[in-house]
Amino acid sequence: MALIEPGKKAPAFTLKDQQGTVHRLSDYAGRSVILYFYPKDDTPGCTKESCEFQAALPHLKKRQAVVFGISILDEASKAKFAEKHGLTFPLLADADHAVAEKYGTWQEKSNYGRTYMGIARTTYLIGPDGKVRQRWDNVKVTGHVDAVTAALAG
């Protein structure tokens, strides 16, 4: 599937977090939702991005926004990652990559000449109306959380 364009309705999802709690996008209607897709738990770039979102939580909560990190590893992996790095927001387990496919982030990647399917680092800002307000593709971690925070304020 293609990436979701700004102005379009964000696809519904239901996923469990690192504690086994079920989260549905519809549960957060009326609030801004930051949905960031990351390739793998506890890798350098994913750790930095997640820790920066954690550090920004007080600012994001003031704006009534919620943050979800999504990757394909299971809840146990998410729990270990969250515990190790003090992450207190939900990390959602998309083990069968169904949600990543709905959002267009399950893409062909290549590394050292080998091609494979995986999550492309992408962030969506979903408005209180359930529509995508902004999307960041091929995210570079440095400065990204600041950009998302600024977009939320703007």
Residue pairs with C-beta under 8 A, 6 or more apart in sequence:
1 101
1 102
1 103
1 104
2 104
3 103
3 104
3 105
3 122
3 135
3 137
4 10
4 11
4 103
4 104
4 124
4 132
4 135
5 132
5 135
6 131
6 132
6 133
6 134
6 135
7 131
7 132
8 131
8 132
9 130
9 131
9 132
10 25
10 33
10 35
10 103
10 124
10 126
10 130
10 131
10 132
11 25
11 99
11 102
11 103
12 24
12 25
12 26
13 24
13 25
13 92
13 99
13 102
14 22
14 23
14 24
15 22
15 23
15 70
15 92
15 93
15 94
15 99
16 22
16 23
16 75
16 92
16 93
17 23
17 75
17 78
17 90
17 91
17 92
17 93
18 75
18 78
18 79
18 81
18 82
18 90
18 91
18 93
19 75
19 79
20 75
21 90
23 68
23 90
23 92
25 33
25 126
25 130
28 66
29 128
29 130
30 128
31 64
31 65
31 66
31 128
32 63
32 64
32 65
32 66
32 125
32 126
32 127
32 128
32 133
32 152
33 65
33 66
33 67
33 68
33 124
33 125
33 126
34 53
34 60
34 65
34 66
34 67
34 68
34 123
34 124
34 125
34 126
34 148
34 152
35 68
35 70
35 103
35 123
35 124
35 126
36 49
36 53
36 67
36 68
36 69
36 70
36 121
36 122
36 123
36 124
36 139
36 148
37 70
37 71
37 100
37 103
37 105
37 119
37 120
37 121
37 122
37 123
38 45
38 46
38 49
38 50
38 69
38 70
38 71
38 119
38 121
39 45
39 46
39 71
39 118
39 119
39 120
39 121
40 46
40 71
40 72
40 73
41 71
41 73
41 77
41 78
41 80
41 81
41 91
42 77
42 80
42 81
42 84
42 85
45 121
45 141
46 71
47 81
47 85
48 141
48 142
49 69
49 121
49 139
49 141
49 144
49 145
50 69
50 81
50 85
50 87
50 91
51 85
51 86
51 87
52 141
52 144
52 145
53 60
53 67
53 69
53 89
53 145
54 85
54 86
54 87
54 88
54 89
55 145
56 145
56 148
56 149
57 67
57 88
57 89
59 149
60 66
60 67
60 149
60 152
63 152
63 153
65 152
66 89
66 90
67 89
67 90
68 89
68 90
68 91
68 92
69 87
69 89
69 90
69 91
69 92
70 91
70 92
70 94
70 99
70 100
70 119
71 78
71 91
71 93
71 94
71 119
72 93
72 94
72 95
72 96
72 97
72 100
72 118
72 119
73 93
73 95
74 93
74 95
75 93
77 93
78 91
78 92
78 93
81 87
81 91
82 88
82 91
92 99
94 100
97 106
97 117
97 119
100 106
100 119
103 122
103 124
104 122
105 119
105 120
105 122
106 117
106 118
106 119
106 120
107 117
107 118
107 119
107 120
108 115
108 116
108 117
109 115
109 116
109 117
109 118
109 120
110 116
120 137
120 138
121 138
121 139
121 141
122 135
122 136
122 137
122 138
122 139
123 135
123 136
123 139
123 144
123 148
124 132
124 134
124 135
125 132
125 133
125 134
125 135
125 148
125 151
125 152
126 132
126 133
127 133
133 151
134 151
136 144
136 147
136 148
